[in-house]
Amino acid sequence: MLSYYPGLSAERFNKKFQMILGSSSPRRYEILHDEMDFRDIEVRKPNFPEKLDKSKYINRPLEYVKDTAGFKAEEMMEYLEKEEQKPPKKGLPNKIEKVDEINKVKVVICADTIVIDPNNKIYEKPITESAQLEMLETFCYKFDKPIRVATAVNIIIWENSEKNMNSAFCKVTELHFDKNIPKTLIEEYVRSGAGLQAAGGFNIQDLNGTIIKKVQRDDDYYNVMGLPILPTYEKIFVLIKLFFQMYPIAQDCKQEDDERY
């Protein structure tokens, strides 16, 4: 999909930029790698515990997910700054850089996903099967209105501690669960072990067409998985363009005009 952007190819992007995913989510990695064509991805999990006080976010679930993603991004920036300050070992690059990536600008993606019921209650990872079963039964049987899935994304463009910028957005998708689904199918899904480490206790790729009847729009499918493709693409390349407008010598100031972003 990188080819949809004029003058940009996966080869050109990988030559000039290093992609860092600030998340251990295998689904986000798959989206970046398999669907968005970013091949050389470094994965670094932020240590942020994702346990903000929900009592401070009553009826403000979107602020909750935005703040969580924002704190992850802040941690990643602190990490990059600390790595920058480390004296490189003789003949070797710093920890976060491979030999051919020393001069690359970093593109860092941090995200967080939550599920929200019609009463604005926030659901994250259930951790236990009993909590997962309760969540899924709630989504299927308790409400007539759709359940919302919100993913907040923070994108950082980083050359060094003086030349960097970031941008954030939040995407919301409505899901309609099947109110007529037999409870035994929900219990079977829970026993399978799937969805236990996902917000709301489900992976849409496992449930679409069964427990989940309808997704708001087709292009929101990946938002439910953990990273909305189109808005993420747009933000990355708009931010890259702004970055090189603000810091015209951030990379090689002698590069040809048709290689500028």
ChimeraX commands (.cxc) that place a marker at each C-alpha (Angstrom):
marker #1 position 0.00,0.00,0.00 radius 0.5
marker #1 position 3.01,2.30,0.19 radius 0.5
marker #1 position 2.78,2.50,-3.59 radius 0.5
marker #1 position -0.46,4.49,-3.27 radius 0.5
marker #1 position 1.64,7.50,-2.24 radius 0.5
marker #1 position 3.16,9.32,-5.24 radius 0.5
marker #1 position 6.94,9.09,-5.38 radius 0.5
marker #1 position 7.09,6.74,-2.42 radius 0.5
marker #1 position 7.89,3.05,-2.38 radius 0.5
marker #1 position 8.67,0.55,0.34 radius 0.5
marker #1 position 12.28,0.52,-0.86 radius 0.5
marker #1 position 12.59,4.30,-0.63 radius 0.5
marker #1 position 10.91,4.45,2.80 radius 0.5
marker #1 position 13.12,1.71,4.23 radius 0.5
marker #1 position 16.19,3.45,2.85 radius 0.5
marker #1 position 15.45,6.73,4.60 radius 0.5
marker #1 position 13.47,5.78,7.71 radius 0.5
marker #1 position 13.51,3.28,10.53 radius 0.5
marker #1 position 10.08,2.10,11.72 radius 0.5
marker #1 position 9.76,1.41,15.45 radius 0.5
marker #1 position 6.59,-0.11,16.88 radius 0.5
marker #1 position 6.16,0.91,20.51 radius 0.5
marker #1 position 3.94,-2.07,21.26 radius 0.5
marker #1 position 4.24,-5.81,21.79 radius 0.5
marker #1 position 0.91,-6.44,20.04 radius 0.5
marker #1 position 1.34,-9.12,17.36 radius 0.5
marker #1 position -1.76,-7.76,15.61 radius 0.5
marker #1 position -0.26,-4.27,15.23 radius 0.5
marker #1 position 2.96,-5.78,13.94 radius 0.5
marker #1 position 1.03,-7.83,11.37 radius 0.5
marker #1 position -0.87,-4.76,10.21 radius 0.5
marker #1 position 2.30,-2.69,9.78 radius 0.5
marker #1 position 4.24,-5.50,8.13 radius 0.5
marker #1 position 1.68,-7.44,6.10 radius 0.5
marker #1 position -0.94,-4.82,5.25 radius 0.5
marker #1 position 1.01,-1.56,5.21 radius 0.5
marker #1 position 4.24,-2.89,3.62 radius 0.5
marker #1 position 6.65,-1.68,6.32 radius 0.5
marker #1 position 9.15,-4.53,6.26 radius 0.5
marker #1 position 11.97,-3.53,8.60 radius 0.5
marker #1 position 10.23,-2.97,11.93 radius 0.5
marker #1 position 11.88,-2.80,15.33 radius 0.5
marker #1 position 9.56,-3.73,18.19 radius 0.5
marker #1 position 9.96,-2.13,21.59 radius 0.5
marker #1 position 7.33,-2.54,24.28 radius 0.5
marker #1 position 6.81,0.52,26.51 radius 0.5
marker #1 position 6.86,-0.20,30.24 radius 0.5
marker #1 position 3.84,2.00,30.87 radius 0.5
marker #1 position 1.44,-0.16,32.95 radius 0.5
marker #1 position -1.80,0.93,31.18 radius 0.5
marker #1 position -3.59,1.33,34.50 radius 0.5
marker #1 position -4.78,4.93,34.59 radius 0.5
marker #1 position -7.33,5.72,37.28 radius 0.5
marker #1 position -10.65,5.20,35.48 radius 0.5
marker #1 position -12.50,7.18,38.16 radius 0.5
marker #1 position -10.87,10.27,36.65 radius 0.5
marker #1 position -12.32,9.45,33.23 radius 0.5
marker #1 position -15.99,8.91,34.01 radius 0.5
marker #1 position -17.95,9.48,30.77 radius 0.5
marker #1 position -14.64,10.39,29.08 radius 0.5
marker #1 position -13.45,7.05,27.66 radius 0.5
marker #1 position -11.82,8.62,24.61 radius 0.5
marker #1 position -9.67,10.83,26.81 radius 0.5
marker #1 position -8.62,7.69,28.67 radius 0.5
marker #1 position -7.37,5.87,25.58 radius 0.5
marker #1 position -5.73,9.03,24.20 radius 0.5
marker #1 position -3.86,9.62,27.46 radius 0.5
marker #1 position -2.72,5.99,27.62 radius 0.5
marker #1 position -1.30,6.13,24.10 radius 0.5
marker #1 position 0.21,9.53,24.87 radius 0.5
marker #1 position 2.05,8.26,27.94 radius 0.5
marker #1 position 3.43,5.37,25.87 radius 0.5
marker #1 position 4.71,7.88,23.32 radius 0.5
marker #1 position 6.31,10.02,26.03 radius 0.5
marker #1 position 8.12,6.95,27.32 radius 0.5
marker #1 position 9.38,6.11,23.84 radius 0.5
marker #1 position 10.70,9.64,23.38 radius 0.5
marker #1 position 12.49,9.45,26.72 radius 0.5
marker #1 position 14.00,6.16,25.61 radius 0.5
marker #1 position 15.21,7.61,22.31 radius 0.5
marker #1 position 16.74,10.58,24.09 radius 0.5
marker #1 position 18.59,8.35,26.55 radius 0.5
marker #1 position 19.90,6.19,23.72 radius 0.5
marker #1 position 21.05,9.31,21.92 radius 0.5
marker #1 position 23.05,10.39,24.96 radius 0.5
marker #1 position 24.86,7.08,25.29 radius 0.5
marker #1 position 28.40,7.13,23.92 radius 0.5
marker #1 position 28.49,4.63,21.05 radius 0.5
marker #1 position 30.75,1.65,21.50 radius 0.5
marker #1 position 33.82,1.78,19.34 radius 0.5
marker #1 position 32.93,0.52,15.90 radius 0.5
marker #1 position 29.34,-0.23,16.88 radius 0.5
marker #1 position 26.10,1.77,16.73 radius 0.5
marker #1 position 23.86,2.39,19.72 radius 0.5
marker #1 position 21.42,-0.32,20.85 radius 0.5
marker #1 position 18.43,0.89,18.87 radius 0.5
marker #1 position 20.36,1.23,15.61 radius 0.5
marker #1 position 21.71,-1.26,13.14 radius 0.5
marker #1 position 24.84,-0.38,11.19 radius 0.5
marker #1 position 22.89,0.84,8.14 radius 0.5
marker #1 position 20.35,2.75,10.27 radius 0.5
marker #1 position 22.62,5.21,12.06 radius 0.5
marker #1 position 21.51,8.19,9.97 radius 0.5
marker #1 position 17.89,7.18,9.52 radius 0.5
marker #1 position 15.02,9.26,10.84 radius 0.5
marker #1 position 12.89,7.20,13.21 radius 0.5
marker #1 position 9.13,6.77,12.70 radius 0.5
marker #1 position 7.65,5.54,15.97 radius 0.5
marker #1 position 4.10,4.18,16.33 radius 0.5
marker #1 position 2.43,3.90,19.75 radius 0.5
marker #1 position -1.20,2.92,20.19 radius 0.5
marker #1 position -3.81,1.79,22.66 radius 0.5
marker #1 position -7.21,0.17,22.10 radius 0.5
marker #1 position -10.22,-0.05,24.39 radius 0.5
marker #1 position -13.81,-1.24,24.10 radius 0.5
marker #1 position -16.62,1.05,25.28 radius 0.5
marker #1 position -20.19,0.06,26.06 radius 0.5
marker #1 position -23.20,2.40,25.57 radius 0.5
marker #1 position -22.85,3.54,29.20 radius 0.5
marker #1 position -19.27,4.67,28.52 radius 0.5
marker #1 position -17.75,1.88,30.62 radius 0.5
marker #1 position -14.20,1.03,29.54 radius 0.5
marker #1 position -13.17,-2.56,28.85 radius 0.5
marker #1 position -9.53,-3.56,28.44 radius 0.5
marker #1 position -7.88,-7.01,28.49 radius 0.5
marker #1 position -9.91,-9.43,30.62 radius 0.5
marker #1 position -6.87,-11.50,31.74 radius 0.5
marker #1 position -9.10,-14.28,33.15 radius 0.5
marker #1 position -11.58,-16.49,31.29 radius 0.5
marker #1 position -14.39,-15.66,33.72 radius 0.5
marker #1 position -13.91,-11.92,33.08 radius 0.5
marker #1 position -13.76,-12.56,29.34 radius 0.5
marker #1 position -17.01,-14.54,29.39 radius 0.5
marker #1 position -18.74,-11.78,31.36 radius 0.5
marker #1 position -17.56,-9.15,28.87 radius 0.5
marker #1 position -18.73,-11.05,25.81 radius 0.5
marker #1 position -22.11,-11.87,27.35 radius 0.5
marker #1 position -22.53,-8.19,28.21 radius 0.5
marker #1 position -21.78,-7.12,24.63 radius 0.5
marker #1 position -24.17,-9.70,23.17 radius 0.5
marker #1 position -27.13,-9.65,25.51 radius 0.5
marker #1 position -27.23,-6.48,27.59 radius 0.5
marker #1 position -27.39,-3.62,25.08 radius 0.5
marker #1 position -29.48,-2.76,22.04 radius 0.5
marker #1 position -27.00,-0.09,20.97 radius 0.5
marker #1 position -23.64,-0.91,19.35 radius 0.5
marker #1 position -20.39,-1.36,21.24 radius 0.5
marker #1 position -17.58,1.05,20.34 radius 0.5
marker #1 position -13.92,0.22,19.83 radius 0.5
marker #1 position -11.51,3.16,20.13 radius 0.5
marker #1 position -7.87,3.11,19.09 radius 0.5
marker #1 position -5.64,6.07,19.91 radius 0.5
marker #1 position -2.45,6.38,17.87 radius 0.5
marker #1 position 0.62,8.54,18.49 radius 0.5
marker #1 position 3.17,8.96,15.71 radius 0.5
marker #1 position 6.65,10.33,16.38 radius 0.5
marker #1 position 9.15,11.49,13.76 radius 0.5
marker #1 position 12.55,11.57,15.43 radius 0.5
marker #1 position 16.00,12.49,14.23 radius 0.5
marker #1 position 17.33,13.63,17.59 radius 0.5
marker #1 position 16.24,15.39,20.78 radius 0.5
marker #1 position 16.20,18.76,19.01 radius 0.5
marker #1 position 14.65,17.65,15.73 radius 0.5
marker #1 position 11.45,15.72,16.28 radius 0.5
marker #1 position 7.69,16.11,16.20 radius 0.5
marker #1 position 4.64,14.03,16.99 radius 0.5
marker #1 position 0.96,13.85,16.20 radius 0.5
marker #1 position -1.98,11.93,17.64 radius 0.5
marker #1 position -5.44,10.87,16.58 radius 0.5
marker #1 position -8.23,8.59,17.75 radius 0.5
marker #1 position -10.46,6.37,15.62 radius 0.5
marker #1 position -13.78,4.94,16.81 radius 0.5
marker #1 position -15.60,1.98,15.27 radius 0.5
marker #1 position -19.06,0.69,16.13 radius 0.5
marker #1 position -19.65,-3.05,16.42 radius 0.5
marker #1 position -23.01,-4.79,16.46 radius 0.5
marker #1 position -22.96,-8.05,18.42 radius 0.5
marker #1 position -25.41,-10.86,17.75 radius 0.5
marker #1 position -28.08,-10.83,20.45 radius 0.5
marker #1 position -29.30,-14.25,19.33 radius 0.5
marker #1 position -25.97,-16.07,19.56 radius 0.5
marker #1 position -26.19,-19.21,21.74 radius 0.5
marker #1 position -24.28,-18.87,24.99 radius 0.5
marker #1 position -22.54,-22.16,24.26 radius 0.5
marker #1 position -20.74,-20.58,21.29 radius 0.5
marker #1 position -19.45,-17.77,23.49 radius 0.5
marker #1 position -18.28,-20.31,26.08 radius 0.5
marker #1 position -16.57,-22.33,23.35 radius 0.5
marker #1 position -14.73,-19.24,22.14 radius 0.5
marker #1 position -13.56,-18.45,25.67 radius 0.5
marker #1 position -12.33,-22.03,26.20 radius 0.5
marker #1 position -10.28,-21.74,23.00 radius 0.5
marker #1 position -8.03,-19.17,24.69 radius 0.5
marker #1 position -8.49,-16.66,21.87 radius 0.5
marker #1 position -9.03,-13.00,22.73 radius 0.5
marker #1 position -7.83,-13.25,26.30 radius 0.5
marker #1 position -5.08,-10.67,25.72 radius 0.5
marker #1 position -7.22,-8.33,23.60 radius 0.5
marker #1 position -9.33,-5.37,24.68 radius 0.5
marker #1 position -12.87,-6.52,25.34 radius 0.5
marker #1 position -11.83,-10.18,25.29 radius 0.5
marker #1 position -12.13,-10.77,21.55 radius 0.5
marker #1 position -10.18,-10.67,18.31 radius 0.5
marker #1 position -12.39,-9.48,15.47 radius 0.5
marker #1 position -10.59,-11.76,13.02 radius 0.5
marker #1 position -11.88,-14.70,15.09 radius 0.5
marker #1 position -15.45,-13.50,15.55 radius 0.5
marker #1 position -16.47,-11.51,12.48 radius 0.5
marker #1 position -19.60,-13.12,11.05 radius 0.5
marker #1 position -20.40,-15.11,14.19 radius 0.5
marker #1 position -20.67,-13.27,17.51 radius 0.5
marker #1 position -20.11,-9.94,15.73 radius 0.5
marker #1 position -22.88,-9.28,13.20 radius 0.5
marker #1 position -21.76,-6.00,11.69 radius 0.5
marker #1 position -18.83,-3.59,11.59 radius 0.5
marker #1 position -19.59,0.11,11.07 radius 0.5
marker #1 position -17.54,0.33,7.86 radius 0.5
marker #1 position -15.21,-2.09,6.09 radius 0.5
marker #1 position -12.19,0.18,6.47 radius 0.5
marker #1 position -12.63,0.15,10.26 radius 0.5
marker #1 position -11.86,-3.57,10.53 radius 0.5
marker #1 position -8.19,-2.89,11.28 radius 0.5
marker #1 position -9.08,-0.26,13.85 radius 0.5
marker #1 position -10.73,-3.01,15.88 radius 0.5
marker #1 position -7.59,-5.13,15.45 radius 0.5
marker #1 position -5.54,-2.32,16.98 radius 0.5
marker #1 position -4.29,0.00,14.23 radius 0.5
marker #1 position -6.46,1.81,11.64 radius 0.5
marker #1 position -4.65,1.61,8.32 radius 0.5
marker #1 position -5.77,4.63,6.30 radius 0.5
marker #1 position -5.57,7.29,9.05 radius 0.5
marker #1 position -2.19,5.92,10.14 radius 0.5
marker #1 position -0.81,6.14,6.60 radius 0.5
marker #1 position -2.11,9.66,6.17 radius 0.5
marker #1 position -0.70,10.89,9.49 radius 0.5
marker #1 position 2.70,9.31,8.90 radius 0.5
marker #1 position 3.26,10.94,5.53 radius 0.5
marker #1 position 1.72,14.30,6.41 radius 0.5
marker #1 position 3.98,14.40,9.47 radius 0.5
marker #1 position 7.04,13.42,7.43 radius 0.5
marker #1 position 6.32,16.25,5.00 radius 0.5
marker #1 position 5.93,18.75,7.85 radius 0.5
marker #1 position 9.09,17.45,9.49 radius 0.5
marker #1 position 11.25,18.13,6.46 radius 0.5
marker #1 position 9.62,21.52,5.95 radius 0.5
marker #1 position 10.53,22.45,9.51 radius 0.5
marker #1 position 13.96,20.79,9.46 radius 0.5
marker #1 position 15.09,21.03,5.81 radius 0.5
marker #1 position 18.58,19.80,6.67 radius 0.5
marker #1 position 17.32,16.98,8.86 radius 0.5
marker #1 position 18.72,14.51,6.35 radius 0.5
marker #1 position 20.91,15.14,3.36 radius 0.5
marker #1 position 20.22,18.76,2.38 radius 0.5
marker #1 position 21.64,18.00,-1.06 radius 0.5
marker #1 position 19.03,15.33,-1.90 radius 0.5
marker #1 position 17.11,15.98,-5.09 radius 0.5
marker #1 position 13.77,17.76,-4.92 radius 0.5
marker #1 position 11.83,14.71,-6.07 radius 0.5
marker #1 position 13.09,12.80,-3.04 radius 0.5
marker #1 position 11.85,15.37,-0.55 radius 0.5
marker #1 position 8.73,14.73,1.51 radius 0.5
marker link #1:1,2 radius 0.2
marker link #1:2,3 radius 0.2
marker link #1:3,4 radius 0.2
marker link #1:4,5 radius 0.2
marker link #1:5,6 radius 0.2
marker link #1:6,7 radius 0.2
marker link #1:7,8 radius 0.2
marker link #1:8,9 radius 0.2
marker link #1:9,10 radius 0.2
marker link #1:10,11 radius 0.2
marker link #1:11,12 radius 0.2
marker link #1:12,13 radius 0.2
marker link #1:13,14 radius 0.2
marker link #1:14,15 radius 0.2
marker link #1:15,16 radius 0.2
marker link #1:16,17 radius 0.2
marker link #1:17,18 radius 0.2
marker link #1:18,19 radius 0.2
marker link #1:19,20 radius 0.2
marker link #1:20,21 radius 0.2
marker link #1:21,22 radius 0.2
marker link #1:22,23 radius 0.2
marker link #1:23,24 radius 0.2
marker link #1:24,25 radius 0.2
marker link #1:25,26 radius 0.2
marker link #1:26,27 radius 0.2
marker link #1:27,28 radius 0.2
marker link #1:28,29 radius 0.2
marker link #1:29,30 radius 0.2
marker link #1:30,31 radius 0.2
marker link #1:31,32 radius 0.2
marker link #1:32,33 radius 0.2
marker link #1:33,34 radius 0.2
marker link #1:34,35 radius 0.2
marker link #1:35,36 radius 0.2
marker link #1:36,37 radius 0.2
marker link #1:37,38 radius 0.2
marker link #1:38,39 radius 0.2
marker link #1:39,40 radius 0.2
marker link #1:40,41 radius 0.2
marker link #1:41,42 radius 0.2
marker link #1:42,43 radius 0.2
marker link #1:43,44 radius 0.2
marker link #1:44,45 radius 0.2
marker link #1:45,46 radius 0.2
marker link #1:46,47 radius 0.2
marker link #1:47,48 radius 0.2
marker link #1:48,49 radius 0.2
marker link #1:49,50 radius 0.2
marker link #1:50,51 radius 0.2
marker link #1:51,52 radius 0.2
marker link #1:52,53 radius 0.2
marker link #1:53,54 radius 0.2
marker link #1:54,55 radius 0.2
marker link #1:55,56 radius 0.2
marker link #1:56,57 radius 0.2
marker link #1:57,58 radius 0.2
marker link #1:58,59 radius 0.2
marker link #1:59,60 radius 0.2
marker link #1:60,61 radius 0.2
marker link #1:61,62 radius 0.2
marker link #1:62,63 radius 0.2
marker link #1:63,64 radius 0.2
marker link #1:64,65 radius 0.2
marker link #1:65,66 radius 0.2
marker link #1:66,67 radius 0.2
marker link #1:67,68 radius 0.2
marker link #1:68,69 radius 0.2
marker link #1:69,70 radius 0.2
marker link #1:70,71 radius 0.2
marker link #1:71,72 radius 0.2
marker link #1:72,73 radius 0.2
marker link #1:73,74 radius 0.2
marker link #1:74,75 radius 0.2
marker link #1:75,76 radius 0.2
marker link #1:76,77 radius 0.2
marker link #1:77,78 radius 0.2
marker link #1:78,79 radius 0.2
marker link #1:79,80 radius 0.2
marker link #1:80,81 radius 0.2
marker link #1:81,82 radius 0.2
marker link #1:82,83 radius 0.2
marker link #1:83,84 radius 0.2
marker link #1:84,85 radius 0.2
marker link #1:85,86 radius 0.2
marker link #1:86,87 radius 0.2
marker link #1:87,88 radius 0.2
marker link #1:88,89 radius 0.2
marker link #1:89,90 radius 0.2
marker link #1:90,91 radius 0.2
marker link #1:91,92 radius 0.2
marker link #1:92,93 radius 0.2
marker link #1:93,94 radius 0.2
marker link #1:94,95 radius 0.2
marker link #1:95,96 radius 0.2
marker link #1:96,97 radius 0.2
marker link #1:97,98 radius 0.2
marker link #1:98,99 radius 0.2
marker link #1:99,100 radius 0.2
marker link #1:100,101 radius 0.2
marker link #1:101,102 radius 0.2
marker link #1:102,103 radius 0.2
marker link #1:103,104 radius 0.2
marker link #1:104,105 radius 0.2
marker link #1:105,106 radius 0.2
marker link #1:106,107 radius 0.2
marker link #1:107,108 radius 0.2
marker link #1:108,109 radius 0.2
marker link #1:109,110 radius 0.2
marker link #1:110,111 radius 0.2
marker link #1:111,112 radius 0.2
marker link #1:112,113 radius 0.2
marker link #1:113,114 radius 0.2
marker link #1:114,115 radius 0.2
marker link #1:115,116 radius 0.2
marker link #1:116,117 radius 0.2
marker link #1:117,118 radius 0.2
marker link #1:118,119 radius 0.2
marker link #1:119,120 radius 0.2
marker link #1:120,121 radius 0.2
marker link #1:121,122 radius 0.2
marker link #1:122,123 radius 0.2
marker link #1:123,124 radius 0.2
marker link #1:124,125 radius 0.2
marker link #1:125,126 radius 0.2
marker link #1:126,127 radius 0.2
marker link #1:127,128 radius 0.2
marker link #1:128,129 radius 0.2
marker link #1:129,130 radius 0.2
marker link #1:130,131 radius 0.2
marker link #1:131,132 radius 0.2
marker link #1:132,133 radius 0.2
marker link #1:133,134 radius 0.2
marker link #1:134,135 radius 0.2
marker link #1:135,136 radius 0.2
marker link #1:136,137 radius 0.2
marker link #1:137,138 radius 0.2
marker link #1:138,139 radius 0.2
marker link #1:139,140 radius 0.2
marker link #1:140,141 radius 0.2
marker link #1:141,142 radius 0.2
marker link #1:142,143 radius 0.2
marker link #1:143,144 radius 0.2
marker link #1:144,145 radius 0.2
marker link #1:145,146 radius 0.2
marker link #1:146,147 radius 0.2
marker link #1:147,148 radius 0.2
marker link #1:148,149 radius 0.2
marker link #1:149,150 radius 0.2
marker link #1:150,151 radius 0.2
marker link #1:151,152 radius 0.2
marker link #1:152,153 radius 0.2
marker link #1:153,154 radius 0.2
marker link #1:154,155 radius 0.2
marker link #1:155,156 radius 0.2
marker link #1:156,157 radius 0.2
marker link #1:157,158 radius 0.2
marker link #1:158,159 radius 0.2
marker link #1:159,160 radius 0.2
marker link #1:160,161 radius 0.2
marker link #1:161,162 radius 0.2
marker link #1:162,163 radius 0.2
marker link #1:163,164 radius 0.2
marker link #1:164,165 radius 0.2
marker link #1:165,166 radius 0.2
marker link #1:166,167 radius 0.2
marker link #1:167,168 radius 0.2
marker link #1:168,169 radius 0.2
marker link #1:169,170 radius 0.2
marker link #1:170,171 radius 0.2
marker link #1:171,172 radius 0.2
marker link #1:172,173 radius 0.2
marker link #1:173,174 radius 0.2
marker link #1:174,175 radius 0.2
marker link #1:175,176 radius 0.2
marker link #1:176,177 radius 0.2
marker link #1:177,178 radius 0.2
marker link #1:178,179 radius 0.2
marker link #1:179,180 radius 0.2
marker link #1:180,181 radius 0.2
marker link #1:181,182 radius 0.2
marker link #1:182,183 radius 0.2
marker link #1:183,184 radius 0.2
marker link #1:184,185 radius 0.2
marker link #1:185,186 radius 0.2
marker link #1:186,187 radius 0.2
marker link #1:187,188 radius 0.2
marker link #1:188,189 radius 0.2
marker link #1:189,190 radius 0.2
marker link #1:190,191 radius 0.2
marker link #1:191,192 radius 0.2
marker link #1:192,193 radius 0.2
marker link #1:193,194 radius 0.2
marker link #1:194,195 radius 0.2
marker link #1:195,196 radius 0.2
marker link #1:196,197 radius 0.2
marker link #1:197,198 radius 0.2
marker link #1:198,199 radius 0.2
marker link #1:199,200 radius 0.2
marker link #1:200,201 radius 0.2
marker link #1:201,202 radius 0.2
marker link #1:202,203 radius 0.2
marker link #1:203,204 radius 0.2
marker link #1:204,205 radius 0.2
marker link #1:205,206 radius 0.2
marker link #1:206,207 radius 0.2
marker link #1:207,208 radius 0.2
marker link #1:208,209 radius 0.2
marker link #1:209,210 radius 0.2
marker link #1:210,211 radius 0.2
marker link #1:211,212 radius 0.2
marker link #1:212,213 radius 0.2
marker link #1:213,214 radius 0.2
marker link #1:214,215 radius 0.2
marker link #1:215,216 radius 0.2
marker link #1:216,217 radius 0.2
marker link #1:217,218 radius 0.2
marker link #1:218,219 radius 0.2
marker link #1:219,220 radius 0.2
marker link #1:220,221 radius 0.2
marker link #1:221,222 radius 0.2
marker link #1:222,223 radius 0.2
marker link #1:223,224 radius 0.2
marker link #1:224,225 radius 0.2
marker link #1:225,226 radius 0.2
marker link #1:226,227 radius 0.2
marker link #1:227,228 radius 0.2
marker link #1:228,229 radius 0.2
marker link #1:229,230 radius 0.2
marker link #1:230,231 radius 0.2
marker link #1:231,232 radius 0.2
marker link #1:232,233 radius 0.2
marker link #1:233,234 radius 0.2
marker link #1:234,235 radius 0.2
marker link #1:235,236 radius 0.2
marker link #1:236,237 radius 0.2
marker link #1:237,238 radius 0.2
marker link #1:238,239 radius 0.2
marker link #1:239,240 radius 0.2
marker link #1:240,241 radius 0.2
marker link #1:241,242 radius 0.2
marker link #1:242,243 radius 0.2
marker link #1:243,244 radius 0.2
marker link #1:244,245 radius 0.2
marker link #1:245,246 radius 0.2
marker link #1:246,247 radius 0.2
marker link #1:247,248 radius 0.2
marker link #1:248,249 radius 0.2
marker link #1:249,250 radius 0.2
marker link #1:250,251 radius 0.2
marker link #1:251,252 radius 0.2
marker link #1:252,253 radius 0.2
marker link #1:253,254 radius 0.2
marker link #1:254,255 radius 0.2
marker link #1:255,256 radius 0.2
marker link #1:256,257 radius 0.2
marker link #1:257,258 radius 0.2
marker link #1:258,259 radius 0.2
marker link #1:259,260 radius 0.2
marker link #1:260,261 radius 0.2
view
